[in-house]
Amino acid sequence: MQLVGGSKDSVLRIKLIQTTVFAATSLVIAGAISLATLMPLAASAYGMLFPYISISTIAVAVAAVAGLTAAGVVAPAVVQTRKSAIAVVRAD
């Protein structure tokens, strides 16, 4: 984006939006898969349909997903935007 006139702030803003969308999508998919696998197990083992998961466990999982996603998406963008756009794509 910097090669076509975008600023460093706009590149980082787009990366943050991508991180948010990716993390939210992965959390929804992971939640659906875990419920699909844990509901039959909890029903047969404990006689309840929904397993009990504490709020702190969910908060830690969401924070871990957000942190790892940000580290994988935003951190490389921060490093790349420190150099000029031409220096990043230049072949030596």
C-alpha positions, 0 to 999 in steps of 0.5 A: 500500500505504501508503494501506491501512496498509502501512509504508514498509519493506514497500513497499520490500521488495515493490518489491525482490522485484518487482525480483528476480523481474523481473530473473531472468525477463528474464535467463532469457528473454534467455539462452534467446533468445541461445542460440537465436540464437548456437548456429547461428551458432557451429556454422556459423562455429566448429564448436562448438555452444556459444559461449564467453562469459567469466564476467566478461561474464556477471557484467557483464550480470547486474549491468547488468540488476539495476542498471537494473531496480532504478533503474526500480522501486525508485528511484521507490518510494523517492522516493514513500515519502518523502512521506505516502501522501495527499500522493502521491495528492492532486490539486492 
